[in-house]
Amino acid sequence: MDQATREQATPDQATQKSGSGQCLCGAVRYQVTGRLRPVIACHCSQCRRATGNFMTATAAMSGDLAIEGAENLTWFTSSDTARRGFCRICGSNLFWEGNGLSYVSITAGSLDSPTGLTLDRHIFVADKGDYYTIADGVPQSQAFEDYDPTPPQNGSAE
């Protein structure tokens, strides 16, 4: 969904207004007070190695994310341009944060249900594992640059 379409969409079509979630052991919990972006599936080699398969993630504006138990959150610098946050106790992969970006990606599987979100796009499909086929009909991007992953600002999809 492009930015213009996202801004014109109803809240149900665009994003969930807020959400919460946690790691597997519950030592790290988070609350999102703003809108969550629709879910994207990243098939890059780093996400595959970090999760054991491809990563599905939503995102929230950094200022809309509150973390409880942050002392149990460890950040790993996975490249020159990003870091990944995980629970130091149970190892749950929770966040991806790109340098200088205004948002934080949140692993979709860590969200409390119901999420109200839908899968919007597969990215880095040129780098996907050779052991599976993407056949769900959801749009695909060969890389990241041809998709805007920024969550809509509060009020933009109302």
N, C-alpha and C positions, 0 to 999 in steps of 0.2 A: 504494500500500500504506500503510494508516494505521499509526501508531506501535505500536498493540497487535499488529497483524498482523505488523509488521516484527520486533517483539521475540520473537514466537512462531515465526517462520520459521526454517528450517534455514539454515546459512551459505550454501549454494548459492542459496537463494531470496532471501535478504536482501541480502547484499553479499559482495564479495571481501575477504579479510582484509588484504591489503596490495597494493601496486603500485609501479611505477616508471614514469618517462617522461622525455621530453626535448623540447626545441624541435627545429625542422628541422635546424639546423646543429650541435646537440649542445653549444652553449656553456652552456646551462642544463639541468641534469638535476635530477630530484627523486626522492625515495623516500618512500613512505607506509608507516608501520609499523602503523597502525591500520586499521580498517575503512573501506572506500569505500562511499559511498551509491550506490544504483542510479542510472542515468543519467536526467537530465531534459533535455528539449529546450525551450529558451527561444526564443520567437518575438517577443520585444519588439524595438522599433525599434533600441535601442542594440546588442543582440546581433547583429541582422542587419547593422548598419553595421560592427561590429567584425570580423565573420567573413565577410561576403559572403553569408550566408544565415542560418539559425537556428543557435544554438549548442547543442551537446550537451555536457553536463558531469556529472561525478560530484562528490563532495566528500569531504573528510577533515577531521577535527578539526584545528585549527591546530597543536596540539602534536604531532601525528602526522606532520607534513610537514617534511622536511628538504630544503633546496635547496642544490645544489652549483653553483657558478658564479653565485652571487647578484649578483656585480658586473656581470653581463651582463643582469640583470633590471631592467626599467624599469617603474615603476608610473604609470599615468595615472588621475587622478581623473576618472571619467566622469560623476559626478553628486554631489549633496550627500550621498548615502548609500552610495556604493561606489567602488571603484577596480579597475582591471584591470591584470594583470601580463603583460608580453610581453618577448620577447628583443630586446634593443637591437641585435643584430647581424642576425638573419634576420627579425625581426618576428613570429615565431610568437606567437599569442595563447595564453597558458598558464593564467592564473588570474583569478578574480573574487573579490573580498573585500568583503563588506558591513560597514559601520561597526558595531562593537560585537558582531558575530556570533562565535560560537565555532568556526566552520568556514571553510574556504577551498574554493571551487569550483575544479575542475580540468578543463580541456577534455578531453573523452573521446578526441579524436583524438591527443592528445599522449601517451597511455598506451602502454606497451610491451604487445605481445600475448603470450599471450592475457590478456584482462582478466577474464573470468568474470562480466562485468556485463551487465545487460539494460536496455533502455529502459523506464522506469517511468511517465513522464508527460510530456505536452506542457503547457507553461505559457505564459501571455500569448497564447493563441491568438486573442484578439480583436484583437491588434496584428500578426498574421502578415502576411507579404507577400501581395499579391493574385495572384501568379504561380504559386502552388502550392496543392495540396489536401492536407490531412492525412487519410489514409485507411488508416492501419495498424492501427486498432482499439485503440491504446494510449489510456488515459484522458486527457482534456483538461481543463485549467482555464483559465477566462477571464482570470485574474490569477495572482498569486503567493500571496496571502493564504490561499487555500483549499487549499494544499498545504504540508506540513511538509518542507522540504528538508534538515533537520539529519541528518547521518550518525549511525547508531547508535553508541553508545559501545562500546569494546572489551568483548567478553564478552556483550553484550546479545542476540546472535543465535546463541548456541551451544547 
